[in-house]
Amino acid sequence: MFTQTRRIQAILEATAPVFRFMTESTWSRRRSEPGVCDFALGNPHELALPGFVQALQRWTPPQDKDWYAYKMSEPESQSVVAAGLRERRGVAFEPQDIFMTNGGFAAIAVALGAVVDAGDEVIFISPPWFFYEALIVSIGGHPVRVPVNRETNDLDLPAIAAAISPRTRAIIINSPNNPTGRIYPASTLEGLADVLLTASKQQGRPIFLLSDEAYSRIVYDGRAFPSPTAYYPSSFLLYTYGKTLLTPGQRIGYIALPPEMPGREEIRPALTASQMCTGFAFPNALLQHALPDLEKLSIDIPHLQARRDRMVSALRDMGFDVHVPEGTFYLLPRSPIADDWSFVELMARQDVFVLPGSLVEMPGTFRLSLTASDEMVERALPRFEHAVRQVRSSQTASAAA
């Protein structure tokens, strides 16, 4: 008889709500049906960028016998990433400090594996991305959840400081944040750096900051993006191209060490070893060959912003409480029903799929992905309005009874 390990049991417990939605919800059964409006995940609903397809076609024919041999962090890829970071951020990242990964998921896992020992604590911010807790558990770490300030969606620095213990080894920060769309401002990041520097000095070892910047090139209204890595030297910059290109199934990303990172010479081999032990977590050959072309591409951010504005305005007119995200491609409206799973099922009966806010530790809300097409948005909006009217009618009838 097979018995699950305690580690796997802990991972399954941490991910149970997500897998329930992925495998047992109406969305899981019906998402491929024609005519549905699917806002549940950040998947594409239109054909890929022509430039992306052309890049893969251009780089597919082999140019030497090793074209499709084993690939690690290829020097050409490292140089492309370092040059792009220098251009966009004005920071002198070095190619040898770039570690290519098969997406942002792997970048997080590899960074954790390089610095966290069994029993170490890792702080993560709530609301979080689905799998932070599971990734921490998977390497034997102890996850420590710290909620944001619910009024501002900003980091709660006193709460972070209070959560740090002698066992704290790392903290994961996601900006722009999925699901709130909040870009943490420079003043907050400066305060966070002070908290971490003080605690690291007291402990006699650094607390590492893992900066999940998957959406750092998807920002709105002309905002600047301040990277947490610019304020705290012991930081890992974690990135995936899957969001900017809207190709989440073609997985390429990286870990970048800032020039000020202490102990870079020792950290480099630790990251490479962690990549090996995380299932050879390097991108495939073709994506690395095509990276010079892919680095220049992006989905249409102004168009995405216009879609955000259209949906926010329409949902507010219907009576939804919804804020305006500063980045990412998600909205997080408040559900008109306290039980967000019930509202999600109500929408599913009208062929509109959204994500329960409970899955991102925001019960009473639901998440919408702006990666839906414009045509899908226009088909779905009347159905949202119909759902709200149904809820109000039911609530009025209950109050009168």
N, C-alpha and C positions, 0 to 999 in steps of 0.2 A: 504494500500500500504506500502510495506516494504521500509524503508529508512536506509541506512547504517550509522553507527556511524562515526564521524569524525576520530576516531582512526583507524577503519577498512579501511576507505577510504585512510588514510595515509599509512597504511600497504600495501594495494593493489597497490597504486602508487609506493611505493618503490620496490615492487617485480614484477611489470608488465612485464618488459622485460624477466625475468626468466620464469614466467608462460606462457608468449607467446611462448617461446621455448618449454617448457614442454608440452604444450597442442595444439599448432597450427603449429609447424614446421614439416618438412618432417620426422625428427627423431621421433617425437611423434607418427606419423602414421605408421612408417615402422620399428621401432627398433627391433621388435620381428620377423621379417622375416628371414628365414634361409639364410645364406651366406653373410649377411651384416657385415661390419667391424665397430664396434661401439667403438669409442674413446671419446664419449661425456662426460660421467660421470665416477666417480671412482667406478664403479661396477665391481664385479668379472666376468670373462669370462671363468673360469675353476672351477672345483669342489672345495669345501672348503677344508682347511687343514684337513687331516685325524685326526690329534690330536684334532682339534676343535670338529669334529663330535663325536669322542670317548669320549671326556670330557662331552658333553651333554648326551650321552648315559649312561655314568657311573653315572652321578648325577641325572638322571631322576627318578629312583625308590625312592619313599618317604621313609625316615628313621624315621620319627615321624609324629604325627598328624598335626604339624604346618609347614610341609615341604613346602606346597604351600599356607600358610597363608599370610596375609599382611606382606610385607617386607619394611623396611626403610633402613638406612645405617647399615647393619648387622656388628657386631663386627668382625666376621671372615673376611669379605670383607675388612673392614678398616685396619685390621692387614696385610693382603696380600698386599694391595697397599702401606702402609707405609714401609713395609719391602722391597718391590721392589724399591721404591724411594731411600731408604737408600743405597741399594746395588748399584744401577746405578749411583747415584749422590753424595753419601757420605754426605747427609744432613739428620739430625735427625728428619724427619717428624714423628709426633705422630699420632697413630690411631684415637684419638678423633678429630683430625683436618682433617680427610678424610670424604667427603660427597659424597656418591655414587649417581650417576645420570643415567638416561636412555639415555646415549650418550652425546657427546660433545655439541650438540644443546641445550639440557636441561641444561648442566653445565653453558653455557653462559647466558641463560635466568634466571636461578636461581641466579647467581652471580649479574647480573644487578638488579634483583628484590630486592635483599637484601640491596643494597647500593644506588640506584638511586631513587630520588623523582621526581614527576611530575615537569617539567620545568628545571631539571638539564641537563647539557650538557654532552655528552659522545663523546669523540674523537675516530674515527676509521680511519685506514690507508687504502689508496687507492693505488693499486688495492686490493679490499677486497674479503672475502668470501661473497657469495650471500646475506646472511640474516642478517648481522650485523645491517644495517640501520633499517630493519623491526623490529628486536628484541628491539632496542632502542626505536623506536616509540611505540611499543606495551605496554611499561610500562610508557609511558608519558614523556620519555626523549626527548631531542633535539639532533639529530645526527649532529656531526661536522666532515666533511671529510677533511683529510690532505693527499695529495699525497706524495709518496716516491720520492726520487731523481731518475729521470727517466734514468739517465746514469748508476747508480750503483745498482738500486733497493734497496738501503739502506734507513733507516729512515732519514727524513729531520728534524733534531733536531731544527734548527731555526724556521722552519714552525710550528712544534709542539708547541714550546714555544709561538709563536705568536698567535696560536689558543686558548691557555688557557685563560679563562676569570674567573671572580668571580663565575660564575655558573658551572664551570667544576667540575664534580664529578668523572669521570672515563675515562680511555683510554683503548682501546682494541688493543693488539699487537699479531700478528700471525706469529710465527717463528717455523720451516721453513714455509715460506709464500706460501699459495695457493692464486694466481696461479704462482708466479714468481720462487718459489723454493729457494728463498734467505734465508740464515740463518744469522740473524743479529749478527755481531761480538761483542765480549766482550767490545771493545772500544766504540761502538755505544750504547750498553746497559748501560754502565757506564755514558755516557753523558746523556742518557735519564733519568736515576735515578737522576742525578744532577738537570735536568730541573724540574722534578716532585717534588723533595724534596724542592727546592727553592719556587716553586709555592704553594705547600701545606703549607709551613711556612707562606707565605704572606697571604694566605686565612684563616689560622687558623683552617683548617680541612684537612684531607688527601685526595689527589686525588688517587683513587684506580686504580691499574693496573690489567687488566684482561688478563692473558697470555694464549692465545689459542695455546696449544702445541699438537694438534691432530697428527702432523707428526714428533714429536720429536724423535721417534725411527726409522724413515725412512730417514737416512742421508747417503751420499755417499762419496767415496774416502777417507775413514778413518777419516773424520772430527769429531771433537767434537761438541756437541750441548750445547752452553751456554744458560741457561734458564734466561729469564728476571727476574724471581723471585729471582735469586741469587744476584741481584744488588739493588733491591728496596724492602724494607720490607712490604709495604702495597700492597701486590700482592696476586692474586688468581691464582693458577695453574689449568688450565682446560684441561682435557684429555678425549679422547675416545679410546676404544680398537678397534673400527670398522675399523680403517685404518691399524693398525699393523696386525690384523687378516684378513683383507679384508672381513669383514662380516658386512656391513653397516646396514643390516636389523635386526641384533641381537644387540640391543642397550644397551651398558653398558659403563659408563665412571665415572668420578669423579671430584670433586673440592678438592684441597689440599691447606691448609693454611701453609705457611712456618713457621718454629719455631720462626722467628723474627717478625712475624706479630703483630703489636700493637693492643690491644683490642680484642684478640682472644676470650676471654670469652663472650663478647657481640656479636661478629660476629657469633659464633656458633649457638645460637638459631635463629638469623636472617636468616641464611641460611636454617635451617630446616623449618622455617615458610614459606620461599620463595618456598621451594620444595613442601610444601603442597598446596600452592596457584598456583603453576605452573602445575596443573593437576597431583599431586602426582608423582613428577618427580624422582622416584626411579627406579632402574633396577628391572626386574622381578626376582622371586625367583630362578629359575633354573640357570640363568646366575650368580647370586651371589654365589650359591652353587658351581658352576664349576670354579669360579675365581682362586682358587689355581692352577688349571691346565692351564687355559687360560693365566694367567700372564706370563707363561714361553714360550708361543708360539709366533711365528712371521712368516709372509711370508718371502720368500727367498730374502733378501735385495741385496746380490751380484748378483743374477739373475736379479733382477729389475734394478740394475745399468748397467748390460750388455745390457739389453733391451733399457735403456736410451741411452747408447753409440751407439748402432746400429741405432736407429732412428735419433739421432742428426747427425751422420756421413752421413747417407743416405740422409736426408733432406738437409743438407748443400751441398752435391754433386749435388743436383738438383737445387741449387740456393736459397734455403730458408735461411732467416736470423733467426737463432735460437740459443739461449744461452744454456749453460749447467747448469741445475738446481743443487743446492747443496743438496737439500732434496725434500720431497714430491714425488708424482708419476705423475707429470704433466710436459708437455713441452708447451712452449708459443711462437711458431714461428710467424713471421710477415707474414701477408697475402699478396700474390702477387697482390691482388686487394684491393684498399683502403676501399671499402665497405666489411667488414668481413662477414656480413650476406650473401652477394652475393656469396662469395667464399665458405661459408658453404653449400649453396644450390648447387653450382657447384659440390662439393665433394659428396653431397647426391645423385646426379644423377648418380654417379659411385658407389653407395652403400657403401660409407665411411662417417661416421658421426663424426663430430667434433663440438666443442662448439664455438660460436662467442665470440671473445675477448671483445666485447661491454658488455657482461653480467657480466664481472669482471672489468669493467671500463678501459679496454685496447682496444679501438677501433683500427681497422687495424691489429689485431692479431687474432689467433685462438688457443684454448687450446686442447691439446691431453692428454688423460689419458693413462699412461703406464700399467694400469691393464689389457689391452688387452693381449690376448695370443700371443706367438711367431708366431704361424701359422697365426693369424690374421694380425700381423705386416707385415709378408712377403707377404700376399695377398694384403695388402693395399699400400705398397710402390710403386709398378708400377702405381697404380692409382693416387697417388700424383704426380708422374712424368708426367703422361699423362695430368693431370689438369694444371700443370705449363706450359706445351707446348701449351695447348689450350689458356691459358691466354696470353702467349708471342705472339702467332700467331695473336690473336685478336688485341693486342696492336700494333703489327707491321702493320697490315692492317689498323688500325685507323690512325696511324701516316702517312701512305703513301697516305691516301685518301685526 
